[in-house]
Amino acid sequence: MLLAPEGFALHHQAHPEPDLQQPLLLSLDCLAILRLQGEKVIPALQGQITQDAKLLTQGKSVFTDICTPKGRVIASALLVPADDGDVLMLADTLQGQKLCDHLNKYLMFHRVRVAPDSALVCLAEANGAILSDEFPSAALSPQLTLQLLPQTTAEAIWLQDTRTKGGAHAWQTLLMLHGICWVGADLSELYTPHHLNHPALAFVSFKKGCYIGQEIIARMEYKAKLKTRCVLLSGESQPETDVLTDTQGIPSGKIIKQHRAEANQWLAFAEVRTDALTEDTILQAGDKILRPIQPPYAINNES
């Protein structure tokens, strides 16, 4: 739910692109909040997600993927343990109902159910202090924390907080700068976790038991060699086409997601041939120049 709708809309008309280096407060109505309830919620989740659900019993939040039997990512999600034993799931708001329908087909056998939680609101703070230690939270990085708050609490914080306000636009920029290609409705069932660098981001556990898509994903980790890889690119203007070439005009890949980060900076995730990637790689989308950005994590080039 969007907080303070009128004031929020007016703010974004005047300041559509907040300075990401200063303290920010973000309203993330772009994320659906789902609640999983049941005594066997952890075992039930274990067979559905790529990460180890047992980490939730240690009070840890986890990024994960939910995949098809062919190992394609249906959706990326952030799982947060709640104090009452429930598990809260954050995913693309356009996939909220789809995930409920998909997961409930399997969770029902464990007497676990997932449904939207309309009582909670997701706020995120960047480069500042945590909002409250009384409610569930998850850290994307030391500089970026998400918090799930009751509606009235979130509204009070939003109105009183003096930090620069933002929303889905700033959130997408921060995700991309962290090297996270989040799978929402736009990329659903198109790529495996490996093609999106998700194992490098700890979205996947290779030590847990079976889950939907596990056989394909494990085979890619231990036996396959990727011919393409997800690369974060930056350019000064919007790419003219999704088709990427090198400076000699040889096809090198395609853009799978693009985003205007600032007035003079566009970010893009692209599927690029691994043999086209060097330390000096320069790619073109039409006449627009795009350069790779090193993500804040290491990638195993052997996979």
N, C-alpha and C positions, 0 to 999 in steps of 0.2 A: 504494500500500500504506500502511495506517495505521501510524504509528510508535508503538512502546511501547503497544500496544493497551490494556492494563489501566490504566496510569497516565494515558493520554490520556482514556479514558472517565471515570475518576474525577474528573479535572480539570474536565471539561465539565459533570459533574453539579453541581459546586460553583460553577463560573464559566462559565456558558453564553454570556455576552456580555462579552468582554474590552473594556477601555477602549482605544478605537482611537487615542487621542492619545499613548499611551505606547509604548515599543518592544515590538514583537510578533514572535513566531516562529510561523508557520502551517504546518501539514501539509496539503498540498493533494492528498489522495487523491481529491478530487472531479474532478480533471483526469486524463485519459488521456495517457500519454506514448507517442507513436508515432515510429518511426525510419524515415526515408526513405533508402534506399541505392541507389547507382548512379552511374556516371560522368557521366550526363546529368541529374542530379537537378534542377538549376536550370532548364534548358529544359523538362523535364517538368512542373515545378511552374508554370511561367509560363503555361501554358494552362489551369490549374485554379483559380487564386486571383485575387482582385481587386487585391491589391497587387503591386508589382514584385518578383519573386523575385530579380532581380539585386542587390538591396540586401543579400541574404544573403552574396554574395561579398565585400562590403565589411565583413563582420563585424558587420552590424547585424541585430538581431532585428526582426520585423515582425508587427503585428497584421493579420489579413486575414479575408476571408470566402470560403467555398466555396459556389457557387451552382448552382441549376438553370438549364436553358436559358431559363427565363422570368424569370431574375434574382432568384428567391427564395433567401434564405440557408438553405442546408442546415445549416451550422455555422460558428461563429466559431472562429478558431484563432490561436495565437501560434506563430510559427516562429522557431527558434533555431538558428544555425549551430553545428555541432560541429567540433572541431579536426581530425577525420579526414576532413572533406569531406562527411559525412552531414548531414542536416537533421533536427532534432527538432521535432515538432509537438505542441502542447498543445491539447486540446479537451475538451469535456464527456465525463466518463468513460462516460456512458450512450450516447455516440455513437462510441466508439472503434472498435468492430468495424464499425459502419456506414460510417465513413469509410474504413477499410481496404478494405472490399469495393468502395466507390464509386470510390476513387482508383486502386486496382489495375487496374480495367478500362481505364483510360487510360494509366497509368504503364508498364504492361507493354510498350507499343510503344516506349518509350525504354530498356527493360531496367532500369527502376527499380522497386523494390518498397518498400511501406510495411507495417510490422508493429508490434505493441506491443513496447515495450522495458521488460521487467519488471525489468531490472537497475538502473534509475534511479528516484529518488524526487524529487518536487518539493516544495521548501520555499520559503516566502516570508518576507521580513523587512520589517517596517514601522517607520519612524521610528528606524532603527538602522543599524549597520555591516553591510556585505555579509558573507555567511557565509564565502566563500572565493573567491579570484580564480583558482583552478586549474581550475574547472569552468564549463560553459556557464551564462550568466545573461542575464536580460532585465529592463529597468527599465520598469515600468508608469508610474511617475512618479519624480521625485527622492526621494520618500519611500517607495516601494514597489518592491522588487526580488524577482524569482523566480529560483531557482537549481535546476539539475538536478544531483543528486549521486548517487554510488553508494550503495547501500543501507546498507553498514556505516558510511560517512562520515556519512550523514544521521542514522543512529541515534545515533552518538557525539555529534554536535552537539545533537541533540534532548535527550539526557539531561544534557549538561553546561551547556547554555545557560540562563541565569537569567532571560531575558525571559519575559513573559507568553505563554502558549501559546494557540493558537487553531486553527481549522480552516475547514471549508467555510462556516460561518455568518459568521465575520469576513471571509472572502474575498468572499462575496456582498455584504456591506455595503460593503466598500471599492470593489468594482467599481461599485456603484450610486452611491456618493458621487463617483466619478470620472466619472459620466455614461455609463458603458459598459453598454449593454444587450447582454449576451453571449448569443449564440444557442446554446442547448443543445437537448436533446431536446424541451423544452417549447414552444419557438418555431420549431422546424425547419420550413422551407419555407412559412412564413406571411407573411414580410415581406421587402421589398427592403432593401438597405443604406441607401438614402436615408430610408426610413421609420424607421430606427433611429438616424439621425444618424451613421452610420459613415463617410461621406466626411469629415465634420468631424473625425473621430478618426484620419484617415489610414489607414483600413482599405482604401481604394480608391485606385488610381492611374489617372488619366485620360490618361496619356502612354505607357503600355505597350501592347503588342500585344494580340491577341485572347485571350479566355478564355471559358469557358462562362458565359453570361449577360451578356456584355459589351455586346451590342447594346442590350438593354433598359436596363441601368444607365447607359450613355452617353446614351441618349435622355432618361432622367429628369434627368440632370445638365444637359443643354443645351437641351431643348425642353419639358420638362414643368414644371408648377407643382403642388407637393404640396397636397392638400386637408387632409391630416392630418400630424401630426408627433409623434415620440416625445418625451414630456415627463416629467421626473423630479418626482415629487410627494412631499410629506411631510405626515404627520398624526400626531395623538397616539394614535390607536387604530386597530384593524384596520378597513379598509373593509367595509361591510356587503354591498356588491354590486360587480360589475365595471362597472356602468353609471354613467357620470359625467354630471352635469348642472351647469349654472351655478346661481347663487343664485335665478334665476327659474324653475328647474325645466326649462329647455330642454336637451335632450340635447346633450352636447358631446364625448363620446368614450367610451372604455372602457379599463379597466385590463388590461394584458397580463402583468404580473409584479408581485407584491407580496412584501414581506419585512419581518419584524420586526427592526429594527436595534437598538433598545434597548427597555427596559421601557415607555417612554412615547413611542416614535417608530416609526412604520411608514413605510417607503419604498415607492414604487410607480412603475413605468414605465407610462405610459398613452399610447394613441393618441388624440390630441386634435385636433379641427378647428382649423386654423390661424386661421380667422376668429373663434375663440372665445378666442384668446390675446391678452391685453393686459398691460400692466405691473401691473395690479391684479387679475389673474385669481384667482378663488377658485372651486374646484370642490367638488362634493359627491358622495359615494358613499352613497346613502341619507341618513342624518342625520349622517354623518361628514364633517368639513371637511378638505380637502386643498389645500395651497398649492404652486405650482411652486417648484422650486429651480433657480437658474441654474447650468447645467453649467460646468465649468472649460474651456470652449472656445467659440469663436464659431460660430454657425450662419448659413448663407446663407439668408436669408428669401425669396430670389427663386426658389429651386429647389423 
